[in-house]
Amino acid sequence: MRYIDGVTDNLILITLLVKLGVVASMASVLARVTTFRRLFFADKRNPRQTVALLAFILVPLTLGVWIRFWVPNFLAADISFETVILLGLLLGPGWAMLGGVVLAAPAVYHHEYLTLPFNAALGLAAGFLGRFLGKEEIWSFTPFIDLSLYRWVRRNLIKPRIDRQFLMLFLIVAAEACRDWLAHTFPHRLFALLAHQLWVQILVWLSAPIVVGIALKVWNTLRIERKLEEQNRLLLEARLDALQRQINPHFLFNTLNSIASLARMKPELAREMTVKLANILRALLKDHDTYVPLSEELSFTDDYLDIEVVRFGAEKLRVEKDIDPRTLAVLVPSILLQPLIENSIKHGLEPRIHGGTVTLRSRLQADRLLIEVADDGVGMGNRPVSSLVRTGAGIGMKNVQERLDVLYGNQARFNVVSNPGRGTLVSIEIPANLPDARYGL
């Protein structure tokens, strides 16, 4: 006896295969939607956000239930049974019951009156099952569990426990069998695939946990990718913080040495430098973003330059600036310029008897920012930039280069041109990001 007109065992087998494709496609499409990912993987959701998440899932799948009535023999569009189970496992009993009621609306409209109470009861049961299992057990679920009776008995004899993966599989199959029994007992009041042959019916029962497992597998893969991305982000931030901390002591020690050299002979200048140093330390110790406007970065370097001008004397250390006003609002990595200026003064101008000039330039080139730090000092000779980290002459420069690699990857350009006896030019080219794009890098 067939309880759905025109449904044969061959059609049921085809329906089961198509259903696997439907759920895989649906889960994959949802996984590509940014808003769905944000809502689905949020640590905490308020009711409004949960309703929005339900809408992403229920709108297309409720339409699938309608399609079952409109398109003859396209029964695979109705995956409401598996959807209610997924909602119960992932969102809890209350939301699963609500989702089950929404999915039941087209069926009830077409006189399948048992669908609503069955979906509500299924959502309640799946929700409590999800709370019992725990999130990690749910995400790791697969219908292809270890079916070796010997290994199962041996494992449970050594340490008796409830095999939650098997329990989940068994309960989903039992719920599918219960639905089939109700559909058999009350024809046309509840949708189910009822086969003539027992082996086909067993495949129907087993298809339910496979469909649930496919959706969980697709979303769990995305979940793992997001975790890896988060770990990579935290790793980059930790590396960036370590590089930042390496720069700060380097600058601090050099400045304290300068103050110590003036403390006896020029105490007033030493006091002035101490005040400037306090301003710099205050800026360093306060919480600030990874990126700051170029204007703020220039203000920070002004305090450093004031210290160095006092140390060298205005007649020996001159500072020139050629700053494009359009660049002042562009975001740059914090403490970007100070290490380069320090390198120019200490290793370019200080060895010269008559000192020299440090020049700062900035300009926009299309959607990129170009910053240059130049000096007319002794130059770096034939030493490559990579060797400076070992000689002590380029610790700050090397850190700046690494920070740019961390923050921008291959979008940043860091170039050093040095001519012995004529000076050094350090140029940086980065994307010209404005403040509203601060977190888009």
Residue pairs with C-beta under 8 A, 6 or more apart in sequence:
2 8
2 194
2 196
3 183
3 184
3 187
3 188
3 192
3 194
4 75
4 191
4 193
4 194
6 72
6 73
7 73
7 75
7 193
7 194
8 196
9 195
9 196
9 197
9 200
11 73
11 75
12 193
12 195
12 200
12 204
13 200
13 203
15 75
15 76
15 193
16 76
16 193
16 203
16 204
16 207
18 76
19 76
19 79
19 207
19 211
20 207
20 210
20 211
20 214
21 76
22 64
22 76
22 77
22 79
23 79
23 82
23 211
23 214
23 215
24 214
24 215
24 218
26 60
26 61
26 79
26 215
27 214
27 215
27 218
27 219
28 218
30 36
30 40
30 56
30 57
31 37
31 218
31 219
31 222
33 56
35 52
35 56
36 53
36 56
37 222
37 226
39 45
39 49
39 50
39 52
39 53
39 56
40 53
40 219
41 222
41 223
41 226
42 49
45 53
50 91
50 95
53 91
54 87
54 91
54 95
54 98
54 99
54 102
57 83
57 87
57 99
58 83
58 99
58 102
58 103
61 79
61 80
61 83
61 103
62 80
62 102
62 103
62 105
62 106
64 77
64 78
64 79
64 80
65 77
65 78
65 80
65 103
65 106
65 107
66 106
67 74
67 77
67 78
68 74
68 75
68 77
68 78
68 191
69 106
69 110
71 77
75 193
78 191
79 211
80 100
80 103
80 104
80 107
80 115
80 119
81 122
81 175
81 176
81 179
81 208
82 208
82 211
82 212
82 215
83 99
83 103
84 96
84 99
84 100
84 103
84 119
84 122
84 123
84 126
85 96
85 122
85 126
85 172
85 175
85 208
85 212
86 126
86 212
86 215
86 216
87 95
87 96
87 99
87 100
87 123
87 126
87 127
88 96
88 122
88 123
88 124
88 125
88 126
88 127
88 128
88 129
88 130
89 126
89 127
89 129
89 130
89 133
89 138
89 212
89 216
90 130
90 138
91 99
91 127
92 127
92 130
92 131
93 123
93 124
93 126
93 127
93 128
93 131
94 127
95 123
95 127
96 122
96 123
96 124
96 126
96 127
97 119
97 120
97 123
97 124
97 127
98 123
99 123
100 116
100 119
100 120
100 122
100 123
101 116
101 119
101 120
103 119
104 115
104 116
104 118
104 119
104 120
107 115
107 116
107 191
108 115
108 116
111 188
111 189
112 188
112 189
112 190
112 191
113 189
114 182
114 186
114 189
114 190
115 189
115 190
115 191
118 179
118 182
118 190
122 175
125 171
125 175
129 168
129 171
130 138
132 164
133 164
133 167
133 168
134 164
137 164
137 165
137 168
138 168
138 216
139 216
139 220
139 223
140 165
140 220
141 165
141 168
141 169
141 212
141 213
141 216
142 165
142 213
142 217
143 169
143 206
143 209
143 210
143 212
143 213
144 213
145 163
145 165
145 166
145 169
146 152
152 163
152 166
156 163
168 209
169 209
172 208
172 209
172 212
173 205
173 206
173 208
173 209
175 208
176 204
176 205
176 208
177 205
179 190
179 192
180 192
180 193
180 194
180 201
180 204
180 205
182 189
182 190
182 192
183 189
183 190
183 191
183 192
183 194
184 192
184 194
192 204
193 204
194 201
195 201
195 203
195 204
236 406
236 407
237 290
239 406
240 290
240 403
240 406
240 407
243 399
243 402
243 403
243 406
244 334
244 335
244 403
246 395
246 399
247 335
247 338
247 339
247 395
247 396
247 399
248 284
248 335
250 339
250 395
250 396
251 280
251 304
251 338
251 339
251 342
251 396
252 281
254 342
254 346
255 273
255 277
255 280
255 304
255 307
256 277
258 273
258 307
258 308
258 311
259 270
259 273
259 274
259 277
261 311
262 269
262 270
262 273
262 310
262 311
263 270
269 310
269 311
272 310
273 307
273 310
273 311
276 303
276 304
276 306
276 307
276 310
277 307
279 303
280 300
280 303
280 304
280 307
283 300
283 303
284 335
288 334
289 334
289 438
290 333
290 334
290 407
291 331
291 332
291 333
291 334
291 433
291 438
291 441
292 331
292 332
292 333
292 334
293 328
293 329
293 330
293 331
293 332
293 435
294 323
294 327
294 328
294 329
294 330
294 331
294 332
294 362
294 369
294 371
295 328
295 329
297 332
297 334
297 335
297 336
297 337
298 321
298 323
298 328
298 337
298 360
300 334
300 335
300 337
300 338
301 337
301 338
301 341
301 360
304 338
304 341
304 342
305 319
305 341
305 358
308 317
308 345
309 317
309 319
311 317
312 345
312 349
312 350
312 355
313 355
315 355
316 349
316 354
316 355
316 356
317 345
317 349
317 355
317 356
317 357
317 358
318 355
318 356
318 357
318 358
319 357
319 358
319 359
319 360
320 357
320 358
320 359
320 360
321 359
321 360
321 361
322 359
322 360
322 361
322 362
323 360
323 361
323 362
324 362
324 363
324 364
326 364
327 362
327 363
327 364
327 369
327 432
329 434
329 435
330 364
330 369
330 432
330 433
330 434
331 433
331 434
331 435
331 437
331 438
332 369
332 371
332 430
333 403
333 404
333 407
336 371
336 400
336 403
336 428
337 360
337 371
337 373
338 396
339 395
339 396
339 397
339 399
339 400
340 373
340 396
340 397
340 400
340 426
341 358
341 360
341 373
342 396
343 393
343 394
343 396
343 397
343 426
344 358
344 373
344 374
344 375
344 377
344 424
344 426
345 358
345 375
346 393
347 377
347 378
347 380
347 393
347 394
348 356
348 375
348 376
348 377
348 378
348 379
348 380
348 423
348 424
349 355
349 356
349 357
349 358
349 375
349 376
349 377
350 377
351 377
351 378
352 377
352 378
356 375
356 376
356 377
356 423
357 375
357 376
358 373
358 374
358 375
359 372
359 373
359 374
359 375
360 371
360 372
360 373
361 370
361 371
361 372
361 374
362 369
362 370
362 371
362 372
363 369
363 370
364 370
364 432
365 429
367 431
367 432
368 429
368 430
368 431
368 432
369 429
369 430
369 431
369 432
370 427
370 428
370 429
371 427
371 428
371 429
371 430
372 425
372 426
372 427
372 428
373 425
373 426
374 423
374 424
374 425
374 426
375 423
375 424
376 422
376 423
377 423
377 424
378 420
378 421
378 423
379 418
379 419
379 420
379 421
379 422
379 423
379 424
380 388
380 393
380 416
380 418
380 420
380 424
381 418
381 420
382 420
383 391
383 393
385 394
385 397
385 398
385 401
385 416
386 398
387 394
388 394
388 395
388 397
388 398
389 395
389 398
397 416
397 426
400 414
400 428
401 414
404 412
404 414
404 428
404 430
405 412
407 441
408 430
408 431
408 441
411 430
411 431
412 428
412 429
412 430
413 427
413 428
413 429
413 430
414 426
414 427
414 428
415 426
415 427
415 428
415 429
416 424
416 425
416 426
416 427
417 424
417 425
417 427
418 424
418 425
431 441
433 440
433 441
